[in-house]
Amino acid sequence: MAEEKDESLVEHLTALRSMLINCFVALGLGLVPMFLLAPYVMDGLIAIMLGDNKVSLNFFSPIEVFILQIKIAVVLDLLVCFPYIARQIWLFVLPALYDNERKFIKSIVLSSSFLFITGVLFCIFFILPLIINFGMSFATAHIQAMFGISNIITMALWLSVVFGLMFQFPLITYSLIRSGITTYESVKNKRSYIFVAILIIAAILTPPDVISQLTLAIPTYLLFEAGLYCAKKTSNNT
């Protein structure tokens, strides 16, 4: 009996090792083309953020732009490889699941990918230009905007990832209720606390200005309500 447990543990560790190796190999192979693509992505990101604003972006060390391109390449690599990594994790946990659990988790993986990409695109095309325009509104005849490219790009990358993660909120709400960890009524009665928690998280994760905090908090709360509604409808149909 002990030998069977040991063999089972070794098999699980071997499968885990193979899964991790596959994920890191995929990330390693994708990094080079993503680095070659990074300058074009940076130019496109800057064009979207700045729009028609006439403002100069400056760098203050010889390798600053090079380091930014590496950061962009890493983020792009993670985004491009995310479906493959999710599939590898899915194949690893698949044997331990029942049929109904497999269907549920498969739908969760697909929905999570969609919501993450939606959050990133929402941030890039709506939130980042809004933040830049808000900052530019303080310019006067005697005060001119001159941004550091490192600050702008780092903020863009960070907020894009944050929005992608915060857009998982409806999925978290739905999963907790569907799995029986909590109930619809319990979550419904704690709406006010959840809204405050979302505001606090948004304040921590965003730059210290009201605009970016609210543009993260309000969509996140609306998505929470959407997840709550979907959980209620699904529960009523079962």
N, C-alpha and C positions, 0 to 999 in steps of 0.2 A: 504493500500500500504506500509506504514511504517512498519507494523507488518510483511508483507511478506519479506521485506528487512532484518529485524532483524532476522527472522527465517532462511533466507538464510545465513546470516553472522554467526549465531550460528552453522549451519550445516557445513559450511566451516571450522570454528575453531575446531569443534569436529573431523572432518575428519583429519585436520592437527595434532591435538593432538594424534589421534590414529596412524597416520603414524609415528610421532616422537617416540611414545612409542614403536611401533613395531621395529623401527630401533635400539633404544637404548637397548631393550631387546635382540635383535639378537647379538649386539656387546658385551653385558654383558655375554651371554651364550657362545660366541665363545672365550672369553678372556682366560678362564681356560685351555682348550685344546691347545690353541696357546702358552700359557706360558710353558706347558709341552713339546711342540714341539720346543720352542725357542733355547735350547742348541744345538740341532741337526742342526737347521738352521744356527746357529752361526758357528758351526764347518764347515759346508758345504760352507758357505760364505767365511770363512777364507781360506779354501783349494782352492777355485776358484780364489780368489784375489792373494794369494801368489804364487800359482803354484809351480814351482821348486825352488823358491828363499828361501835361508836359512836365515831366519830372525826371531827373537824372538818377541813375543807380550807380553807386560807386563801390569799388573794392579797395581795401586798405593794406593788403599784403599780397606778395607775388603768387602764392598758391591758394588764395582764398576761393577763387572761382573753381579751381581744380577740386578742392575739397567739397564744394557744393555739388559739383557734378557727380562725385562719388556718392554723396548722400542721396541725390536724385536716383542714381542707378540702383542703389540698394532698395529704395522704396518701390521703384518700378519692378525690380526683380521679385519682390515679395508679392506685389499685386498680380503680376503675370503668372507666377508659380502657385498662387493661392489655390486655384481649382485642383491642380495636381497634388498639392500637399493635403488638401481636404480629402481627396480621393484615397490617398495613401493611409490617412488616419481612419477613414471609413472602412477600408479593407482590413485594417488591423483589428478594429473592434467588431467587425461584422460576425465572426464565428460565435461570439458570446451572446448574441442578441436573438430574441424571438422574432417571428415574422412581422408581428405588428410593430415591434420596436424598430425593426429595420426600415420599414416604410416611414415611420415617424421621423427617425433621425436623418434618413435620406432627404426628406422634404425640408428638414431644418437646415441641412448643409446647403442645399440649393437656395433656400430663402435667405440664408445668412450671406452668401456670396452676392446675391442680388442687392440686398439692403446695404452691404458695405460699399459696393460700387456706386449705388445711388447716393449714399452719403458723401462720398469723395467728389462726385460730379456736382452735387448740390453746393458743396463748399467752394469748389474751383470757379464755377460759373456764376454763383450768386453771392456767397458770403465774402470771398476775398475782394472782389471789386467794391463791395459795399464798405468794407473796412478801409480800403485805400481811399475811396471817395470821402468817407468820414474824416480821415486824417487830413486830406487835402483841403477840406472845408475851413481849416484853421489858418490857411495861408493868407497873407495880406501883402500889401505893397512892400512892406518892410520885413516880412517873414516868408521865406521861400522854402519849399520842401526839397530836401536832398536826402534820399534814403540810402542806407547801406544794403547792398545786394544780399549779403549774408543774412541780415535780419529779415528781409522780405521773403527770401526763398525758404529759410528755416521755418518761419511762421507759416508759410503756405503748406509745407510738407507736414508740419505738426498738426495744423488744423484739419488738413485733409484726412489724416489718420484718425484724429479725434472724432470727426463727424462720421467717418465710416464705422467706428466702434459704437458711438452713441446711437446710430441708426439701428443697432441690434436690439434696442429697448423693447419694441413690440414683440420680437421673437422670444426674448427672455420672459416677458409677461405671459405670453401664450404658452410657452413650454412649462413654466412653473405651475400654471393652472391645469393644463392638460395632463401633466405627469402626476397630479394629485398632491404635490408638495404643499400647495396652498389652494384656496378656493376663490371663486369669482367674488363672492360677497366680502371676503376678508380683504382682498386687494381693493375692491370698490370703496370700502369704508376707510381706507388709508390713503385716498387720493391726495388729500391736502399735505400729508407727510411726504408722499412721493414727489409732489410738485416742488416742495421746499428742498428735498434731497437733490432733485435735478438742477435746481438753481445753484445750489452749493457746488455740485460737481462741475457745472458749466463755468462758474466763477473761478474754480481751481484750474481748469484745463485751458481756458481761453486767455488772451491778453487782457490786461486790467482796464477794459473799457466796457461800458454798458451795452453798446451795439453788438459786439461779438458775443457777449454773454447771453443776451436775449435771443440772438439769431441761432444759438445752439440750444438754449433751454426750451424755447417755444416749439420748434419742430419736434424735439425729443419728447416733450409731453404729449403732443398730438399723436405721435407714433405710439406712445404708451397707451393712449386711449384706443387707438386702432387695434393694438394687440389685445386689449381687454375686451373690446367688442367682438373680435374674431373668436376669442376663447369662449365667450358667452354663447355666440351662435352655434359653435361646434358642440358645446355641452348640451344645448337644447335639442340638437339634432341626434344625439346619441342616447 
